[in-house]
Amino acid sequence: IHNALLALELCREMGISTKKLATHLRTLSPLERALSLDVKASGLTVLRDTYSANPDGVLSAIDHLKNFKGRKIFVSIPLRELGGHAATVHQQIFEKLKSMDAEVYWEKTDFSDLGKKNLGDKFHLLDENFDRFKSEIKQLEKDDVVLLESKLSSKILKLFN
């Protein structure tokens, strides 16, 4: 939405009519891996947000996760290149996930101590818990949702094809 608004404003500044802009905006398809929704035959919903990751995008995707009724599972890796803000951003992510009682599977060890501190037994390192993760995914059903966030390994993504 932010990108669309910026593009609309730029076009408006260039003199392109608002009516013409609205027509073209409706024809744009979303990026394939940018918060796309896939409902499986079992009724499980998979949200794929694996195109890229930044703090605002991840927090926004988590906001979408809370709109679902069933169990919520968040699968991700740590965000990179945040400098001195990294701990604060990850704290915000974990607090938001805790507030909705989400189960978290983390693919790397960075910030796992923070995840465990915030989420307790709802936080799992994928390397140590991969079999549990595969088993849990098979048990998910109608109204449950999995949010795949960031550039996850093909090992994880294959489970949702």
C-alpha positions in Angstrom: 0.0 0.0 0.0 2.8 2.4 0.9 4.5 1.7 -2.5 1.2 2.2 -4.4 0.5 5.5 -2.6 4.0 6.7 -3.5 3.6 5.7 -7.1 0.2 7.4 -7.3 1.6 10.6 -5.8 4.5 10.5 -8.3 2.1 10.0 -11.2 -0.2 12.8 -10.0 2.9 15.1 -9.8 3.7 14.2 -13.4 0.1 15.2 -14.5 -1.4 11.8 -15.0 -5.2 11.8 -14.3 -6.4 10.2 -11.1 -9.0 8.3 -13.0 -6.4 6.7 -15.2 -4.2 5.9 -12.2 -7.1 4.1 -10.4 -7.8 2.0 -13.5 -4.2 0.9 -13.8 -3.8 0.2 -10.0 -6.6 -2.3 -10.2 -4.8 -4.3 -12.8 -1.6 -4.8 -10.8 -1.1 -8.3 -9.5 0.6 -8.8 -6.1 4.1 -10.2 -6.1 4.0 -14.0 -5.9 5.9 -14.2 -2.5 4.8 -10.9 -1.0 2.1 -11.9 1.6 0.3 -14.2 -0.8 -2.5 -16.5 0.6 -2.8 -20.2 -0.1 -5.6 -22.3 1.4 -4.8 -26.0 1.3 -7.4 -28.8 0.9 -7.4 -29.4 4.6 -8.4 -25.7 5.2 -5.0 -24.7 6.5 -4.1 -21.2 5.4 -0.5 -20.5 4.4 0.7 -16.9 4.2 3.9 -16.6 2.2 5.8 -13.4 2.8 9.2 -14.7 1.5 10.1 -12.1 -1.1 12.1 -10.0 1.3 12.0 -8.8 4.9 12.2 -5.5 6.6 10.9 -4.5 10.1 7.8 -2.7 8.9 6.9 -5.5 6.4 7.4 -8.3 9.0 5.3 -6.5 11.7 2.6 -5.8 9.1 2.5 -9.5 8.1 2.2 -10.4 11.8 -0.8 -8.0 12.0 -2.5 -10.1 9.3 -1.7 -13.3 11.1 -3.8 -12.1 14.1 -6.9 -11.9 11.9 -7.2 -15.7 11.7 -9.2 -17.8 14.1 -7.2 -21.0 14.5 -3.7 -21.9 15.6 -1.1 -19.4 14.5 2.4 -20.6 13.5 5.2 -18.1 12.5 8.2 -19.4 10.7 11.1 -17.1 10.1 14.8 -16.2 10.2 16.3 -13.2 12.0 16.3 -9.9 10.1 19.7 -8.8 8.9 21.4 -5.5 8.6 19.6 -3.6 11.3 22.6 -2.4 13.1 22.0 -1.2 16.6 18.2 -1.5 16.2 18.3 -5.3 15.7 17.5 -6.3 19.3 14.6 -3.7 19.5 13.1 -4.9 16.3 13.2 -8.5 17.3 11.8 -7.7 20.7 8.8 -6.0 18.9 8.3 -9.1 16.7 8.4 -11.5 19.6 6.1 -9.4 21.7 3.5 -9.2 18.9 3.7 -12.9 18.4 3.3 -13.6 22.1 0.2 -11.3 22.3 -1.6 -13.6 19.8 -0.3 -16.8 21.4 1.6 -17.8 18.2 3.9 -20.8 18.0 7.3 -19.7 16.6 9.8 -21.7 14.6 13.1 -19.9 14.0 15.5 -21.1 11.4 18.7 -19.5 12.8 20.1 -19.0 16.3 20.5 -15.2 16.1 18.1 -13.6 18.7 16.9 -17.1 19.8 17.7 -16.1 23.4 15.3 -13.2 23.0 12.7 -15.3 21.4 12.9 -17.9 24.2 12.7 -15.2 26.8 9.6 -13.7 25.3 7.8 -16.8 24.1 9.0 -19.5 26.4 7.9 -23.0 25.2 6.2 -21.4 22.2 9.6 -20.7 20.7 11.5 -23.4 18.8 14.7 -23.5 16.9 14.0 -25.4 13.7 17.4 -27.2 13.6 16.7 -28.8 16.9 12.9 -29.3 16.3 12.5 -30.1 12.6 10.8 -33.4 13.1 8.4 -31.9 15.6 7.7 -29.1 13.1 7.0 -31.5 10.3 4.7 -33.5 12.6 2.9 -30.3 13.8 2.3 -29.1 10.2 0.6 -32.4 9.3 -1.8 -32.0 12.2 -2.9 -28.5 11.2 -6.5 -28.1 10.0 -9.2 -25.7 9.0 -8.8 -22.2 10.3 -5.2 -22.8 11.3 -2.6 -20.5 9.7 1.1 -20.6 9.0 3.0 -17.4 8.2 6.2 -18.1 6.2 8.4 -15.0 6.7 11.6 -13.9 5.0 14.0 -16.0 2.9 13.5 -19.4 4.4 15.4 -22.5 3.3 14.0 -24.8 0.6 13.8 -27.5 3.2 11.1 -25.5 5.0 9.4 -24.2 1.8 9.0 -27.7 0.4 6.7 -28.7 3.2 4.1 -26.2 2.0 4.1 -27.0 -1.8 
